Amino acid sequence: MTMEHSNWLSGTLVYLSAAVLAVPVARKLGLGSIIGYLVAGIAIGPWGLRLVTDPQDMLHFAEFGVVLMLFLVGLELEPRRLWALRKPIFGWGTAQLAGSAALIVAIALAFGVPWQLSLVVSLGLALSSTAIGLGVLNERNLMSTSGGQSLLSVALLQDIAAIPILALVPLLAVTAADAPHDGNGWLAAGKALGMIFAIVLGGRLLLRPALRWIARSATPEIFTAAALLLVVATASLMQAVGLSMALGAFLAGVLLAESEYRRELETDIEPFKGLLLGLFFIAVGMSVDFAVVIARPGLIAAIVVGFLLAKALVLWGMARTMPLPAPERPVFIILLAQGGEFGFVVFQSAQQAGVIDAPTSSLLVAAVAVSMLLTPLMLVAADRWWIPRLTRATRNTLPELNEPQDAPVIIAGFGRYGQVVGRMLNANGIDVTVLEHDADQVETLRRFGMKAFYGDATRLDLLRTAGADKARIIVLAIDDVEQSLKAADVVRQNFPQLTVVARARNVTHYYGLRQRGVTLIERETLDSALMSARSVLELMGFERHQARNLALRFRRHTIDLLEEMTPHQGDQNKLIAVAKKGRQQLEQQWAKERAEAGARHKRAGWHTDSQHPEPVTGESARD
């Protein structure tokens, strides 16, 4: 084995070991996976155990994880949906970038910094980390929320802004000799725009036919290779004209968002994206130059705090104007207030052009890296102190029941289950009183014109105000199992005339409701699962009425079996024995019916190609 191979193998071992050790610990502590990767990078980098001494090569390689992430984000945005986002992208995105840059320029000029340097610094610090921002959104499943879409819009504008920013930097050179006034910067911008047009046009005309041709080879690994080639090619084309590789990958994803290969591409690329994105965060942690931080800690702290506060002020004003729910604003502000990886590129370009010197560039790069390290910690702090306060404040502004209601039906919990019940009753002219404990859900329902009140259905006073002493029925559709059981206790103890119709999330929830005397219980997934089972039976050759009757009988058998098992809660062995016995009895009964039906067909001289003769008689169908 050569020395290069040995170094590569040992480096791979170090990176993977650091990730495997640090990330689970960070998640266990509630810090999230990103801070785990960053800490792992610091630990193995030049200022930790020195297992890796040159993080820049890994940073350039791992940046491909950001590229793959933007490609997958593009796959989720059809062109018409992206077109619908044009106003947030160019409106709110421009407001963030221009507003943050203007405020930072003003602060720098107030401290006597030359205007050329102030402008470059402000543009670099106004940018945010797309990798951390979208990574956090994915980790928290917030991409589809209004805050997630707003953050994505601003991030896309920042990637697009790479074109004029990189074209502007050489024009700001301090000396005339370094300042190219021959229009090369604007020529580069023209080339960049031409490349975007070429990628869009070529993607429309060539991508789908090429993928269709590759898919016909019926070789999965070649399709995976083609997916990676597509991303690498578009990223390389954008890099060739000085643009963000991630922006090119995003465009490629958008062009394929409506194709029949969208899900296949997502499945093939997802594992590479996760691993490379983790390596990117490790490389960022390794790249922090703690020598600069140690040499001038006060100045670094001032820069970090200064630009974080300046950007947060702009973002706070935007968040109050944008249609963002209050609890989503902290994540939006924190993720866009940090510095970004593209700031490294801006400062390096400015150093090469002579706008800033090497020590200043190192200082700014260190400040950006420190802000990226602080971001996950700020999110943890926001989760514990800021967001709960905003949530409570939002709840206080929601309409809570303060006047007695007289609807015959009360629905406690108006999520995906309760809404179906409520819509069915309203469509049939039956009034309902809706109680929902999720403030965001109440706000959303009222935007859609649905009347819902914020309140906890376990509170006796609230139930009285909702009319529980006069109503006929209460529907318990609460998501949380413990809250549902607690509400059932309050209702059974204080409103015995109320008939309780309950939703059970699982078997344990079902048993808990039965122990409280509730008899009208529906397991939320039972009927949908049986409908799928009916479809499978029909595809396997069963007649439609035959599949329907079998599903009805299985439903009755399942409910009867649950009733038989209910008294044995706490006796695991007895539960298992009853379940096994019930399953065996059903299988034996249906096997006997199939055999009898087959014998009848044979005696009658019927010929059938079906392997599943009718096992259901009229009598069993009525069961």
Secondary structure, 3 states (H helix, E strand, C coil): CCHHHHHHHHHHHHHHHHHHHHHHHHHHCCCCHHHHHHHHHHHHCCCCCCCCCCHHHHHHHHHHHHHHHHHHHHHCCCHHHHHHCHHHHHHHHHHHHHHHHHHHHHHHHHCCCCHHHHHHHHHHHHCCCHHHHHHHHHHCCCCCCHHHHHHHHHHHHHHHCHHHHHHHHHHHCCCCCCCCCCCHHHHHHHHHHHHHHHHHHHHHHHHHHHHHHHHCCCCHHHHHHHHHHHHHHHHHHHHHCCCCHHHHHHHHHHHCCCCCCHHHHHHHHHHHHHHHHHHHHHHHHHHCCHHHHHHCHHHHHHHHHHHHHHHHHHHHHHHHHCCCCHHHHHHHHHHHHCCCHHHHHHHHHHHHHCCCCHHHHHHHHHHHHHHHHHHHHHHHHHHHHHHHHHHHHHHHHCCECCCCCCCCEEEECCCHHHHHHHHHHHHCCCCEEEEECCHHHHHHHHHCCCCCEECCCCCHHHHHHCCCCCCCEEEECCCCHHHHHHHHHHHHHHCCCCEEEEEECCHHHHHHHHHCCCCEEEECCHHHHHHHHHHHHHHCCCCHHHHHHHHHHHHHHHHHHHHHHHHHCCCHHHHHHHHHHHHHHHHHHHHHHHHHHHHHHHHCCCCCCCCCCCCCCHHHHHC
